[in-house]
Amino acid sequence: MSLKNDPNNRVVITGLGTLSPLGRDVASTWEGLLAGKSGVTRLPQDWSPDMPTQIAAKVAVEPAELMDRVEMRRLDRSEQFALIAAREAWADAGSPEVDPTRLGVVIASGIGGVLTLLNSYDVLKEKGVRSVSPHTVPMLMPNGPAAHVGLEFGAKAGVHTPVSACASGAEALGYALNMIRSGRADVVIAGGTEAAIHPLPMAGFANMKALSTRNDDPTRASRPYDKDRDGFVLGEGAGVLVIETLEHAKARGAKIYAEVAGQGLTSDGFHIAAPDPEGTGATRAMLAALTDANISVDEIVHLNAHATSTPAGDIAEAGAITGAFKSHLDQIAISATKSMTGHLLGGAGAIEAIFVALALHHRIAPPTINIENLDDAIHLNIVRDKPRALPSGDIAALNNSFGFGGHNVAIAFRSI
């Protein structure tokens, strides 16, 4: 019997943590999500005046309210987010006692410490070499968040950082799943983080025509599947999950949210930024996740879509979902939660995995907001405006994450 199908090697979620545009923790974020609250706001008046996009989804609470200021000075903003979320997830899991050589960390980021990089370059130009902080390199390196989380909890089974653009957070969870399946670890702290609300990356996205310019109506700017969608809204934050073997969780009497049952990873081989309009790679990823999880198509009752609110991306994914599920489309409650959180880039797949775990745990699918005129090309069973109850019994769900470069990641979950 293979490790992945060994019933004694099932992997479950026992801890959740986040700092998001909707709340300071998981409870407040989930409450805001079910209420259909938008975390998108207009940026301060001193924001770059020539920027076509003047809106973003900043975290609801600044890290300074949640961690020591002395500690903050040595951490990039993305590292601060990751540590705050990891601490919550670890506490939520009951601070498990685990052999450090059996504890792993996989924290992803799509861009890494870009704020440190850009701000430190400004310091270099304006004040000279001696004014650049000696902490600059550990703050800007993409593996910095994972490294700091690993140091915090003394993880010695391996500390890793997948970097696959907007699929990074989901790929981290898949990597963590395989760490446990392969026998490398009993417990893994997994997730994603991003802090890139800065004029330079936003100018780059804006010049690609990727960002919404609905500056006068920020809370309605992120509108997946709507005919008038005009791009995504950049978000920031982190999502972290503690996962472990079912056997390990039961032995210590841990509460269990859901099972991480399988993953599917493919690539488009199509374009550096645009999705394959046929969506075949995304379809293959979803079906691969189901195969890996030994879940049939008709068991899926919920799917959290990548659904960034870009004209091309939403159509491609909708076609991919249709291709994967065909006659079972009507039974799958589709949520597009970026309508409320904005797009957390490398953190998106992680925070949305939290949403799927909570949806299965509480038997409720969060809504999609801001669909005023549904695109005629979208034929999905979308949860609109209000949450929707999910069935009782054994049910399963998927989370989709896709990234620039043609990365496709789907993660399958089971209720437990």
C-alpha positions as CSV (number, residue, x, y, z in Angstrom):
1,M,0.0,0.0,0.0
2,S,1.4,3.5,-0.9
3,L,1.9,6.0,1.9
4,K,-0.7,8.4,0.4
5,N,-3.5,5.7,0.6
6,D,-2.5,4.3,3.9
7,P,-5.4,5.0,6.3
8,N,-2.9,5.4,9.1
9,N,-1.2,8.2,7.3
10,R,-4.1,10.5,6.7
11,V,-3.3,14.2,7.1
12,V,-5.6,16.6,9.0
13,I,-5.8,20.3,9.8
14,T,-5.6,21.0,13.6
15,G,-4.7,24.7,13.7
16,L,-5.5,27.8,11.7
17,G,-4.1,31.3,11.8
18,T,-4.4,34.5,9.7
19,L,-3.9,38.2,9.5
20,S,-6.1,39.4,6.7
21,P,-7.8,42.4,5.1
22,L,-11.0,41.2,6.9
23,G,-9.7,40.7,10.4
24,R,-6.9,40.3,12.9
25,D,-7.4,36.5,13.3
26,V,-9.3,33.6,12.0
27,A,-12.5,34.3,13.9
28,S,-12.8,37.9,12.8
29,T,-11.8,37.0,9.2
30,W,-14.4,34.2,9.0
31,E,-17.1,36.5,10.5
32,G,-16.3,39.2,7.9
33,L,-16.3,36.6,5.1
34,L,-19.7,35.2,6.0
35,A,-21.1,38.7,6.3
36,G,-20.0,39.6,2.8
37,K,-17.6,42.3,4.0
38,S,-15.1,43.9,1.7
39,G,-11.5,44.6,3.0
40,V,-10.7,46.9,0.0
41,T,-10.1,50.5,0.8
42,R,-8.7,53.6,-0.9
43,L,-5.1,54.2,-0.2
44,P,-3.9,57.3,1.6
45,Q,-3.9,60.6,-0.2
46,D,-0.1,60.7,-0.3
47,W,-0.1,57.6,-2.4
48,S,1.8,57.8,-5.7
49,P,-0.4,60.4,-7.5
50,D,0.2,59.1,-11.0
51,M,-0.8,55.5,-10.1
52,P,-3.9,54.4,-12.1
53,T,-4.9,52.2,-9.2
54,Q,-5.5,53.9,-5.9
55,I,-7.1,51.0,-4.0
56,A,-5.9,47.9,-2.2
57,A,-6.9,45.4,0.5
58,K,-4.5,46.1,3.5
59,V,-4.6,44.0,6.6
60,A,-7.3,45.0,9.0
61,V,-4.9,45.4,11.9
62,E,-1.3,46.6,11.7
63,P,1.4,44.2,13.0
64,A,2.4,46.8,15.6
65,E,-0.8,46.0,17.5
66,L,0.1,42.3,17.6
67,M,3.8,42.0,18.1
68,D,6.7,43.7,19.8
69,R,8.1,46.8,18.0
70,V,11.7,45.7,18.7
71,E,11.1,42.4,17.0
72,M,9.4,44.1,14.1
73,R,12.5,46.1,13.2
74,R,14.3,42.9,12.2
75,L,11.4,41.6,10.1
76,D,10.0,42.4,6.7
77,R,6.3,43.1,6.6
78,S,5.7,39.7,5.0
79,E,7.7,38.0,7.8
80,Q,5.6,39.9,10.4
81,F,2.4,38.6,8.8
82,A,3.7,35.0,8.7
83,L,4.8,35.0,12.3
84,I,1.6,36.4,13.6
85,A,-0.5,33.9,11.7
86,A,1.8,31.0,12.6
87,R,1.6,31.9,16.3
88,E,-2.2,31.9,16.1
89,A,-2.3,28.6,14.2
90,W,0.1,26.9,16.7
91,A,-1.9,28.1,19.7
92,D,-5.1,27.0,17.9
93,A,-3.6,23.5,17.4
94,G,-3.0,23.3,21.2
95,S,0.8,24.0,21.0
96,P,1.5,20.3,20.3
97,E,4.5,18.6,21.8
98,V,6.5,17.2,18.9
99,D,10.0,16.0,18.4
100,P,11.8,19.0,16.7
101,T,13.2,16.5,14.1
102,R,9.6,15.6,13.2
103,L,8.4,19.2,12.8
104,G,8.5,20.9,9.5
105,V,7.7,24.3,8.1
106,V,6.6,25.3,4.5
107,I,5.7,29.0,4.2
108,A,5.5,30.4,0.7
109,S,5.7,33.8,-0.8
110,G,5.3,35.0,-4.4
111,I,7.6,38.0,-4.1
112,G,9.3,37.8,-0.7
113,G,10.6,40.9,1.1
114,V,10.0,43.3,-1.7
115,L,9.2,46.2,0.7
116,T,12.6,45.8,2.4
117,L,14.3,45.6,-1.0
118,L,12.8,48.7,-2.3
119,N,13.0,50.7,0.9
120,S,16.6,49.7,1.5
121,Y,17.6,50.8,-1.9
122,D,16.1,54.2,-1.2
123,V,18.2,54.3,2.0
124,L,21.3,53.4,0.1
125,K,20.7,56.2,-2.5
126,E,19.8,58.9,0.0
127,K,22.0,58.1,3.1
128,G,24.8,55.8,1.8
129,V,26.2,52.4,2.4
130,R,26.6,52.6,6.2
131,S,22.9,53.4,6.7
132,V,21.7,50.1,5.2
133,S,20.6,47.7,7.9
134,P,22.6,44.5,8.5
135,H,19.3,42.7,8.7
136,T,18.5,43.6,5.1
137,V,19.3,40.3,3.5
138,P,17.4,38.1,6.0
139,M,14.5,40.5,5.6
140,L,14.3,40.5,1.8
141,M,15.0,36.9,1.0
142,P,11.8,34.9,0.0
143,N,12.6,32.2,2.5
144,G,12.7,34.7,5.4
145,P,9.1,34.1,6.5
146,A,9.6,30.3,6.6
147,A,13.0,30.6,8.3
148,H,11.6,32.8,11.1
149,V,8.6,30.5,11.6
150,G,11.0,27.6,11.7
151,L,13.2,29.3,14.3
152,E,10.2,30.3,16.4
153,F,9.1,26.7,16.8
154,G,12.4,25.0,16.5
155,A,11.5,23.0,13.4
156,K,14.3,20.6,12.3
157,A,12.5,18.3,9.8
158,G,13.0,20.9,7.0
159,V,12.0,24.5,6.4
160,H,10.9,25.2,2.8
161,T,9.6,28.0,0.6
162,P,7.8,27.3,-2.7
163,V,7.8,30.3,-5.0
164,S,5.2,29.9,-7.8
165,A,3.5,33.3,-8.0
166,C,-0.1,33.3,-7.0
167,A,-0.1,29.5,-6.6
168,S,2.6,29.6,-3.9
169,G,0.5,29.3,-0.8
170,A,-1.4,26.3,-2.2
171,E,1.8,24.7,-3.3
172,A,3.1,25.1,0.2
173,L,0.2,23.1,1.6
174,G,0.7,20.4,-1.0
175,Y,4.5,20.2,-0.2
176,A,3.6,20.0,3.5
177,L,1.2,17.2,2.7
178,N,4.0,15.2,1.0
179,M,6.4,15.9,3.9
180,I,4.0,14.0,6.2
181,R,3.1,11.3,3.6
182,S,6.7,10.5,2.9
183,G,7.5,10.1,6.6
184,R,9.7,13.2,7.0
185,A,7.5,14.9,9.6
186,D,4.6,14.3,11.9
187,V,3.6,17.9,12.1
188,V,4.1,20.7,9.5
189,I,3.3,24.4,9.8
190,A,2.3,25.4,6.3
191,G,1.0,28.5,4.6
192,G,1.7,31.6,2.6
193,T,2.3,35.3,3.1
194,E,2.6,38.5,1.0
195,A,3.2,42.2,1.6
196,A,3.6,44.0,-1.8
197,I,1.4,47.1,-1.5
198,H,4.0,49.5,-2.8
199,P,4.0,51.8,-5.9
200,L,6.6,49.8,-7.8
201,P,4.9,46.3,-7.9
202,M,1.6,48.0,-8.3
203,A,2.8,50.1,-11.2
204,G,4.0,46.9,-12.8
205,F,0.7,45.2,-12.4
206,A,-1.2,48.3,-13.5
207,N,0.8,48.6,-16.7
208,M,-0.1,45.0,-17.4
209,K,-3.8,46.1,-17.1
210,A,-4.1,43.5,-14.3
211,L,-5.4,45.8,-11.6
212,S,-8.9,47.2,-11.1
213,T,-9.1,51.0,-11.5
214,R,-12.5,51.4,-9.8
215,N,-10.9,53.9,-7.4
216,D,-14.1,55.7,-6.5
217,D,-15.9,52.5,-5.4
218,P,-13.2,50.4,-3.7
219,T,-15.5,47.9,-1.8
220,R,-17.1,46.9,-5.1
221,A,-13.9,46.8,-7.2
222,S,-13.1,43.1,-6.8
223,R,-16.0,41.5,-8.7
224,P,-15.3,38.0,-10.0
225,Y,-17.5,36.8,-12.8
226,D,-19.2,40.2,-13.2
227,K,-19.4,41.5,-16.8
228,D,-17.8,44.8,-15.6
229,R,-14.8,43.3,-13.8
230,D,-11.7,45.2,-14.8
231,G,-8.9,43.4,-12.9
232,F,-7.9,42.2,-9.4
233,V,-7.4,44.2,-6.3
234,L,-4.0,43.7,-4.6
235,G,-4.3,42.4,-1.0
236,E,-1.8,41.6,1.7
237,G,-1.7,39.2,4.7
238,A,-0.9,35.6,5.6
239,G,-2.6,32.3,6.2
240,V,-1.0,29.5,8.1
241,L,-2.3,25.9,8.9
242,V,-1.0,23.3,11.2
243,I,-1.3,19.8,9.7
244,E,-0.4,16.4,11.1
245,T,-1.2,12.8,10.7
246,L,-4.7,11.8,11.9
247,E,-3.0,9.3,14.2
248,H,-0.9,12.0,15.8
249,A,-3.9,14.3,16.2
250,K,-6.1,11.7,17.8
251,A,-3.3,10.6,20.2
252,R,-3.1,14.0,21.6
253,G,-6.9,14.7,21.6
254,A,-6.6,17.6,19.1
255,K,-9.6,19.2,17.5
256,I,-9.7,18.5,13.7
257,Y,-11.1,20.9,11.1
258,A,-10.8,18.8,8.0
259,E,-8.6,16.4,6.1
260,V,-6.1,17.5,3.5
261,A,-6.8,14.7,1.1
262,G,-4.8,15.3,-2.1
263,Q,-3.1,17.7,-4.4
264,G,-2.9,18.2,-8.2
265,L,-0.1,20.2,-9.8
266,T,0.2,21.0,-13.5
267,S,1.6,23.7,-15.7
268,D,0.2,25.3,-18.8
269,G,3.2,25.8,-21.0
270,F,1.3,28.7,-22.6
271,H,2.3,32.2,-21.5
272,I,4.3,33.9,-18.7
273,A,1.2,35.9,-17.5
274,A,-1.9,35.0,-19.4
275,P,-3.9,31.9,-18.6
276,D,-4.4,29.2,-21.2
277,P,-7.9,30.2,-22.5
278,E,-8.8,26.5,-22.9
279,G,-8.1,25.9,-19.2
280,T,-6.9,22.4,-19.8
281,G,-4.0,22.6,-17.3
282,A,-6.3,23.8,-14.6
283,T,-8.7,21.0,-15.4
284,R,-5.9,18.4,-15.2
285,A,-4.8,19.8,-11.8
286,M,-8.3,19.5,-10.3
287,L,-8.7,15.9,-11.6
288,A,-5.2,15.0,-10.4
289,A,-6.1,16.3,-6.9
290,L,-9.2,14.1,-6.9
291,T,-7.3,11.1,-8.0
292,D,-4.6,11.7,-5.4
293,A,-7.3,12.0,-2.7
294,N,-9.3,9.0,-4.0
295,I,-12.3,11.3,-4.2
296,S,-14.8,10.9,-7.0
297,V,-16.1,13.9,-9.0
298,D,-19.6,13.5,-7.5
299,E,-18.3,13.9,-3.9
300,I,-17.3,17.5,-4.4
301,V,-19.9,19.9,-3.0
302,H,-17.8,23.0,-2.6
303,L,-15.0,24.8,-4.5
304,N,-13.2,28.0,-3.6
305,A,-12.2,29.3,-7.0
306,H,-9.0,31.3,-7.8
307,A,-11.4,33.9,-9.5
308,T,-9.2,37.0,-9.3
309,S,-11.7,39.3,-11.2
310,T,-9.6,39.6,-14.3
311,P,-11.5,39.4,-17.6
312,A,-9.5,36.5,-19.1
313,G,-8.7,34.6,-15.9
314,D,-12.2,34.1,-14.7
315,I,-13.4,32.8,-18.0
316,A,-10.5,30.4,-18.3
317,E,-11.1,29.0,-14.8
318,A,-14.8,28.7,-15.3
319,G,-14.2,26.7,-18.4
320,A,-11.7,24.5,-16.6
321,I,-14.2,23.8,-13.8
322,T,-16.8,23.0,-16.3
323,G,-14.4,20.6,-18.0
324,A,-13.6,18.8,-14.8
325,F,-17.1,18.4,-13.4
326,K,-19.4,18.5,-16.4
327,S,-22.8,17.1,-15.4
328,H,-22.1,17.6,-11.7
329,L,-21.7,21.4,-11.9
330,D,-25.1,22.1,-10.3
331,Q,-24.1,20.4,-7.0
332,I,-20.9,22.3,-6.4
333,A,-21.3,25.6,-4.5
334,I,-18.6,27.9,-5.9
335,S,-17.2,30.7,-3.8
336,A,-14.9,33.5,-5.0
337,T,-13.6,34.9,-1.8
338,K,-11.2,37.3,-3.4
339,S,-14.2,39.5,-3.9
340,M,-13.8,40.3,-0.2
341,T,-10.1,39.8,0.6
342,G,-8.6,41.0,-2.7
343,H,-5.7,39.0,-4.1
344,L,-3.0,38.1,-1.6
345,L,-0.7,36.7,-4.3
346,G,1.5,34.1,-2.6
347,G,-0.7,34.2,0.5
348,A,-4.0,33.6,-1.4
349,G,-3.9,29.8,-1.7
350,A,-3.1,29.5,2.0
351,I,-5.9,31.8,3.3
352,E,-8.3,30.2,0.9
353,A,-7.4,26.8,2.2
354,I,-8.4,28.1,5.6
355,F,-11.7,29.1,4.2
356,V,-12.3,25.7,2.7
357,A,-11.4,24.0,5.9
358,L,-13.8,26.2,7.8
359,A,-16.5,25.7,5.2
360,L,-16.3,21.9,5.6
361,H,-16.1,22.2,9.4
362,H,-19.1,24.5,9.8
363,R,-21.0,23.1,6.7
364,I,-21.3,26.6,5.1
365,A,-20.0,28.1,1.9
366,P,-19.0,31.7,2.0
367,P,-20.5,34.1,-0.5
368,T,-19.2,35.9,-3.5
369,I,-20.0,39.6,-3.5
370,N,-20.2,42.3,-6.2
371,I,-21.8,40.2,-8.9
372,E,-24.3,42.6,-10.4
373,N,-24.3,41.4,-14.0
374,L,-23.1,37.8,-14.3
375,D,-20.9,37.3,-17.3
376,D,-22.9,35.3,-20.0
377,A,-19.9,33.0,-20.4
378,I,-20.0,31.8,-16.8
379,H,-22.2,28.8,-16.1
380,L,-21.3,27.9,-12.5
381,N,-23.4,27.4,-9.4
382,I,-22.0,30.5,-7.6
383,V,-22.8,31.3,-4.0
384,R,-23.9,34.9,-4.3
385,D,-24.2,37.6,-1.6
386,K,-25.2,35.2,1.2
387,P,-23.6,32.1,2.7
388,R,-25.0,28.7,1.7
389,A,-25.4,25.6,3.8
390,L,-23.4,22.5,2.7
391,P,-24.8,19.0,3.0
392,S,-24.4,16.8,6.0
393,G,-22.5,13.5,6.0
394,D,-19.1,12.9,4.3
395,I,-18.4,15.7,1.9
396,A,-15.4,17.0,-0.1
397,A,-14.2,20.3,-1.5
398,L,-11.5,21.8,-3.7
399,N,-9.4,24.9,-3.6
400,N,-7.9,26.3,-6.8
401,S,-4.8,28.5,-7.1
402,F,-3.1,29.5,-10.4
403,G,-0.1,31.7,-10.9
404,F,1.9,33.7,-13.5
405,G,4.1,31.3,-15.4
406,G,1.3,28.8,-15.9
407,H,1.3,27.2,-12.4
408,N,-1.8,25.3,-11.5
409,V,-2.5,23.9,-8.0
410,A,-5.6,22.3,-6.7
411,I,-5.9,20.9,-3.2
412,A,-8.7,18.4,-2.2
413,F,-10.2,18.4,1.3
414,R,-12.5,16.0,3.1
415,S,-14.8,16.6,6.0
416,I,-14.0,14.6,9.1
